[in-house]
Amino acid sequence: MYIEMTDLVWLCLMMLTGYHWWRAQKVKELALRHTRRHCEEMEVQLLDDSIGLRGFWLKRDDSGQLRFWRSYNFEFTATGDDRFQGRTIMLGEKLSTIQLGAYRI
């Protein structure tokens, strides 16, 4: 039995995709943890206890390393009546910023 070069390329591509997905899940969990903490500090409630990936891109961090920039959207409420939008931005595995949309207190 012989392994062709195309088989090796496909195998490496599948392994790289699996590794990227696994790392992306880790970053998403970190972003969710930061978002929960920020919502508690701002005394608002994170709705659905989830965040959703809005987009990702390659950007350089402060030291010049190329990292994945990921933007996650979430919804929160301050009064329990209305839903407001927020955004968490991660650069690599570091929190870049958390933004809450304008909301009523």
C-alpha positions as CSV (number, residue, x, y, z in Angstrom):
1,M,0.0,0.0,0.0
2,Y,1.4,3.4,-1.0
3,I,0.4,6.8,0.3
4,E,0.2,9.4,-2.4
5,M,1.3,13.0,-1.9
6,T,-2.3,14.3,-2.3
7,D,-3.4,12.0,0.5
8,L,-0.8,13.5,2.8
9,V,-1.8,17.0,1.8
10,W,-5.5,16.3,2.6
11,L,-4.5,14.7,5.9
12,C,-2.5,17.7,6.9
13,L,-5.3,20.0,5.8
14,M,-7.8,18.1,7.9
15,M,-5.5,18.1,10.9
16,L,-4.8,21.8,10.6
17,T,-8.6,22.5,10.4
18,G,-9.2,20.4,13.5
19,Y,-6.5,22.2,15.4
20,H,-7.8,25.6,14.4
21,W,-11.4,24.6,15.5
22,W,-10.1,23.3,18.8
23,R,-8.1,26.6,19.5
24,A,-11.1,28.7,18.4
25,Q,-13.3,26.9,21.0
26,K,-10.7,27.7,23.7
27,V,-10.7,31.4,22.7
28,K,-14.5,31.4,22.7
29,E,-14.6,30.0,26.2
30,L,-12.2,32.7,27.4
31,A,-14.3,35.4,25.7
32,L,-17.4,34.1,27.3
33,R,-15.7,34.1,30.7
34,H,-14.5,37.7,30.2
35,T,-18.0,38.8,29.0
36,R,-19.7,37.2,32.0
37,R,-17.3,38.9,34.4
38,H,-17.8,42.3,32.7
39,C,-21.6,42.0,32.8
40,E,-21.4,41.3,36.5
41,E,-19.2,44.3,37.1
42,M,-21.6,46.5,35.1
43,E,-24.6,45.0,36.9
44,V,-26.3,43.8,33.7
45,Q,-27.5,40.3,32.9
46,L,-25.9,38.4,30.0
47,L,-28.8,36.9,28.1
48,D,-28.9,33.3,26.9
49,D,-25.5,32.9,28.6
50,S,-23.8,32.8,25.1
51,I,-21.8,34.7,22.6
52,G,-21.7,34.3,18.9
53,L,-18.7,34.7,16.5
54,R,-19.3,37.8,14.3
55,G,-16.1,37.7,12.4
56,F,-12.4,37.0,12.5
57,W,-9.3,38.4,10.8
58,L,-5.5,38.3,11.0
59,K,-4.0,41.2,12.9
60,R,-0.7,42.0,14.6
61,D,-0.5,42.4,18.4
62,D,1.6,44.9,20.3
63,S,4.8,42.8,19.9
64,G,4.2,42.4,16.1
65,Q,3.1,38.8,16.2
66,L,0.4,37.8,13.8
67,R,-2.8,36.7,15.7
68,F,-6.4,35.9,15.0
69,W,-8.7,38.9,15.8
70,R,-12.1,37.6,16.7
71,S,-15.3,39.6,17.3
72,Y,-18.1,38.1,19.3
73,N,-21.7,39.5,19.7
74,F,-23.9,39.0,22.7
75,E,-27.1,40.3,24.2
76,F,-27.7,41.7,27.7
77,T,-30.3,43.5,29.7
78,A,-30.3,46.0,32.5
79,T,-34.0,46.0,33.4
80,G,-35.2,42.6,32.2
81,D,-37.5,44.2,29.7
82,D,-35.3,45.1,26.7
83,R,-32.4,43.4,24.9
84,F,-29.3,45.3,24.0
85,Q,-26.3,44.4,21.9
86,G,-22.7,44.1,23.1
87,R,-19.4,43.0,21.5
88,T,-16.3,41.3,22.8
89,I,-13.1,41.5,20.9
90,M,-10.2,39.1,21.4
91,L,-6.7,39.3,19.8
92,G,-5.3,35.8,20.0
93,E,-6.1,34.6,23.5
94,K,-6.1,38.1,25.0
95,L,-9.1,40.3,25.6
96,S,-8.9,43.4,23.5
97,T,-12.1,45.2,24.5
98,I,-15.7,44.7,25.6
99,Q,-18.3,47.2,24.3
100,L,-21.8,47.5,25.6
101,G,-24.4,49.3,23.5
102,A,-26.3,52.2,25.0
103,Y,-28.9,50.9,27.5
104,R,-31.4,52.1,30.1
105,I,-30.6,51.8,33.7
